[in-house]
Amino acid sequence: MSVQSTTPRPVAANSVWPQLESLLPQVTKPIQYVGGELGAVVKDWDAATVRWALMYPDAYEVGLPNQGVQILYEVLNELPDVLAERTYAVWPDLEKLMRAHGVPQFTVDAHRPVRDFDVFGISFATELGYTNLLSAIDLAGIPLLAADRTDADPVVLAGGHAAFNPEPIADFIDAAVLGDGEEAVLEITAIVREWKAEGCPGGRDELLLRLARTESVYVPRFYDVDYLPDGRIQRVVPNRADVPFRVHKRTTMDLDAWPYPKKPLVPLAETVHERYAVEIFRGCTRGCRFCQAGMITRPVRERSITTVGQMVQEGLEFSGFHEVGLLSLSSADHSEIGDMCSGLAQQYEGTNVSLSLPSTRVDAFNIDLAQELSRNGRRTGLTFAPEGGSERIRKVINKMVSKDDLIRTVVTAYTNGWRQVKLYFMCGLPTETDEDVLEIADMAHEVIRAGRAATGSKDIRCTVSIGGFVPKPHTPFQWAAMERPEVIDGRLKLLKQAINADRSLGRAIGFRYHDGEPSLIEGLLSRGDRRVGAVIRKVWENGGRFDGWSEHFSYQRWVDAAAEVLPGFGVDLDWYTTRERDELEVLPWDHLDSGLDKDWLWQDWQDSLSEYEQDDCRWTPCFDCGVCPAMDTEIQIGPTGKKLLPLTPVNGLKLPAGGQQ
Ligand code: SF4
C-alpha cells in the first residue's frame, strides 16, 4: 500500500479542524476523521459553483470502501466548477464531544461543515442506517424536518437501494434519487448550478420543483398520502399539478463509458475491504425472489472485458492495492468471465496481486474460476449459496440448485485442495417450516461425509451461515408476511441441535447465524410508510445509533418506540411486518417506478407459492418482467469476442524473484 505524505495540509478557510483537532486524542480511532487519503481531493471552495457533501451513513471503516460514494465523489470532482467532499457517521464518543464543544458534522476532506454545502447526498445500502442519518443532519445544524429548512440549508438527498422506498424517511429528506447515480448527479448539479446562477429564484421550493420535474428525483413534500380507516394506504398523489405521478429510476446503460473509480481511495485506517474493486456488470436476471438488488438493478449490463482489464491495471498502478475484487451480484455469470479470470491471472502471475470473485453460484465452474484466480498461491474462500435448506423452499425462492449438485460441487472443491467452504442459507422465508430448515443439517452432514470419502481425509470443514429473510420492496416477496423472531430463533436452535446430533460430523461444521430480531426491524423500515418516520425519530431520540451493528442495536428500543408511536395511527409493528398484503393494497412505494411491472411481480409471487421456477432471461426468452420496455432497452451481454490483452507490462507490482506473499 502506498505511503502517505506527512506534509501538513493547509487548513481551509471554513474548516472546523482547529476545533476538532483537540477532541481527537479523546476518541477511538481518531485517524478515521483526518482525511488526506491517497485519492482524496480538496478543491478551492470559492472557485466551486456547486458543492456536494457525500455520506455513507456508517463508520469510516465501512463507509470508505463503498463503491457508490467513491464513484460519485470522482465523477463530481472531475467537473472543474464542482466540489465534492465525504463525510461518515461519527462514533458516539466523538458525537458527545462535538455536541459539548459545538463542532458540527464535518467532511473528512477539508473538515468543512456539512451545512455549508449545496447538496448533502446520503447513499443507503441498508435501512438500518436511518438513525445515523438523523444524527448527521442534527449534528450538521440542519433542521431535522425537511419542512423546517430554509434556503441556508443544503438539499438533503437520499440515494442507494433503500431509496426505492424512502417513505419512512420522507419527513427528513428533501429528495430521493432512484437507480444509478453517475448521470443523475450530473443532471442534478446542472439544475443547482443554473438555479444559483439565476440568483436562486423561488428559493428552496423552486429548486426542489425543478428537480422533481426531471421525473427521476422524488420530492416527498410534493406528494400527499391518504389512508383508509383500517390503516392501509388509500392513495399517494401529487399535491401540485406540475410534478409527475410516478418517479422513474435512472439506469446507466453503457458501463464502459463510466470506468469509475479510476482513482480509488486508499484508506488511512483499517476498513472492511482494502482492495481495488471493479464492477464487472450491473443487474441480475437469475430471479431469486428475495433479492431486491437483483430486481431493482435490471437489466443486465456487462462491462467489457477490455475495459475491466484497463481499469484493473490503472486502478492498481494508482492505488498500490494488492487485491482486486471483480464485483457484481453474481460475478461468475459474466459472459466472458473465463477469459477475464485467465487473462488477469496470467497478467499478474508472479506478482503480489491477488484476485477475488465473489460468487454464490453452486456449480463446478465457480471452482474452476477460483482455481484460476489462485495461481499466485493465495486461495480465497469459497462460498456457495443454496439459500434454502429443502428442494421445496428453493423452488419457492427460485434458487435452482439440487442437493446432489451442491454436494457434487463442494466435494469437487475439497478434492481440488480447498479444506474449508462456506454454505449460505436464509431463515424465515415465505412458507418455510421447521422441516425446511432442518434439511440444512442433512445437507451439511452429507457434504462432510462425501468430502471425507472423496479425499480420504478428516481435515475438511464447512461453515453453515444463516441470515434472516427480510421482504423488500420491488420484489415478488413484497407482499409476504415475515416470521416472528421467536419462531426463527426456535428453528435455528433446532438446526444447531440437528447439526450436532452426529458429533463426528458436527465437529467439522461451523454454525453462524443472526437472531431474528434485527431482521424484523429491518422489515419494518424496508416496507414502512411515512408513519414509520415517527418511530425512527423516537428511537434516535432515545439513543439509537449504528443499528446495523449488533453491539449497538437494541431491539427493545425499537419495540418500545413502535408501541409508543404507531397505535396513534391505528397500526403496530406486527401490522408492518408479520402481515401479508393482498393484491389490491396500495404499497407505499407504488408511485416509485423500478421498471418492474407490478402485475408481473404479483404473478411471480403466485408462482412462488405454487413452487414454480422461473428461468434466467439471459439464456431463455424474455419473461416480460417489464424492465426492458420501460427503459426502452435490452439486456446487454457479451460475449464481445475481444481479449483482455493487450495490456501493458505490469509496472511496480513485481516482487523480487520468486516473490509471492
Ligand atoms: S424485460 Fe425481459 S429481457 Fe428484460 S430483464 Fe425483464 S425478462 Fe429479461
Boltz pocket constraint, residues with backbone or C-beta under 6 A from the ligand:
constraints:
  - pocket:
      binder: B
      contacts: [[A, 285], [A, 298], [A, 299], [A, 300], [A, 617], [A, 618], [A, 621], [A, 622], [A, 623], [A, 624], [A, 625], [A, 626], [A, 627], [A, 628], [A, 629], [A, 634], [A, 635]]
      max_distance: 6.0
